[in-house]
Amino acid sequence: GAVVSQHPSRVICKSGTSVKIECRSLDFQATTMFWYRQFPKKSLMLMATSNEGSKATYEQGVEKDKFLINHASLTLSTLTVTSAHPEDSSFYICSARVSIYPPYNEQFFGPGTRLTVL
Amino acid sequence: DQQVKQNSPSLSVQEGRISILNCDYTNSMFDYFLWYKKYPAEGPTFLISISSIKDKNEDGRFTVFLNKSAKHLSLHIVPSQPGDSAVYFCAASVKHTGNQFYFGTGTSLTVIP
């Protein structure tokens, strides 16, 4: 159990376009999902916390109008990078918090999405 | 400011020997610690965790040690296997506040056959 998927796994887009990344919990319901960004040889940086049915909570320095998060159901959260620029190129990873499987309150991560903006 | 630090970016160990990965943290409010393993272009996978009420947690070949006074934790892998080669991240959180995880910068482990 506790499988999290992301789609797409890799996307290349032109500067100025918008890109949507989906994060799904496949075999459980996740009331909370997290979006991270990882730069090369850097730590995972939390971007925002997404709660089903409510607005996402963004970390300091993360532009909420640029990184739109929608957690429309208990199994799906989406991250839309709007008007993408080359500096948005990164590895984006989502995670979902599981409260019914041990270890309780654990986060399980998706496989990540590699975004390249030309 | 990096609240969780892994000062060794890489580590090489011979197969069968012990791998010791270290992690330091600065926030004394952290009460839950985890280790994740990550392969390139994949998401992290959970390995083992420890609550601050314990100083050791063991799961098969993996043991995590927590030294609260030193704000230090370590992951021991014994015996190390080539399949253990990956990047290992430690993470810390304050459990009752909603579980924001603070990650270290990772240590790349290479187990040499």
Contacts between the chains, C-beta under 8 A, distances in Angstrom:
chain1	res1	chain2	res2	distance
A	4	B	43	7.3
A	6	B	43	7.5
A	9	B	41	7.9
A	32	B	98	7.9
A	32	B	99	7.9
A	34	B	100	7.9
A	34	B	101	7.6
A	41	B	9	7.4
A	41	B	105	7.5
A	41	B	106	7.8
A	42	B	105	6.2
A	43	B	2	7.2
A	43	B	4	7.7
A	43	B	89	7.2
A	43	B	103	4.5
A	43	B	104	6.0
A	43	B	105	4.5
A	43	B	106	6.7
A	44	B	44	7.2
A	44	B	89	6.8
A	44	B	101	7.9
A	44	B	103	4.3
A	45	B	103	7.8
A	46	B	100	6.1
A	46	B	101	7.0
A	46	B	102	7.9
A	49	B	98	7.4
A	49	B	100	7.0
A	91	B	41	7.7
A	93	B	43	5.1
A	93	B	44	7.4
A	94	B	43	8.0
A	95	B	43	7.5
A	97	B	99	6.3
A	103	B	46	7.8
A	103	B	49	5.4
A	105	B	32	7.9
A	105	B	95	6.6
A	105	B	99	5.9
A	106	B	34	7.7
A	106	B	46	6.1
A	106	B	49	7.2
A	107	B	46	7.7
A	107	B	99	7.0
A	107	B	101	6.3
A	108	B	46	6.6
A	109	B	36	7.5
A	109	B	43	3.6
A	109	B	44	4.8
A	109	B	45	7.0
A	109	B	46	7.9
A	110	B	43	4.9
A	111	B	41	7.8
A	111	B	42	5.1
A	111	B	43	4.7
A	112	B	41	6.7
A	112	B	42	6.4
A	112	B	43	4.9
A	114	B	41	6.6
